[in-house]
């Protein structure tokens, strides 16, 4: 593993699945902030177009104001949301967690993995990060681990594929 992916400590000992979690890179915080800010500005500007072009009154500015407030609140929550992302390699599966208020824990058994994919958007690519996608037969158990350093994502992909081949579940 790289220096960017550090183990996440258990917050106040309330971790329902104790053990050492691997966190995403600290650089992912910047990528997520830029992405959130970009889309917030785009949607706020688009919602302001009727108010600017048509000049039908003050009420047309309510939607852009609400979207601007939502964008600011979302930007304030991004650091905590990024810190909540983590994964663990266990003996028989990969465990993934995310969420602040509504936490999600997904265990993906090695033998059920059908596809392990790496994707990189332009901002993540500039930061040297990648996103690892695990696909199983169940649509509900698909997992996307964002913000991994490219070397770690490639190592994890190769490791998961190798382990999945040895534990392939028969159909």
ABEGO torsion letter per residue (X at the ends): XBAABBBBBBBGGABABBEBBBBBBAAAAAAAAAAAAAAAAAAAAAAAAAAAAAGAEAAAAAAAAAAAAAAAAAAAAAAAAAAABBBBBBAABBBBBBEAABBBBBBBBAAABABBBBBBBAAAAAAGBBBBBBBBABAAABBBBBGBBAAAAAAAAAAAAAAAAAABBBX
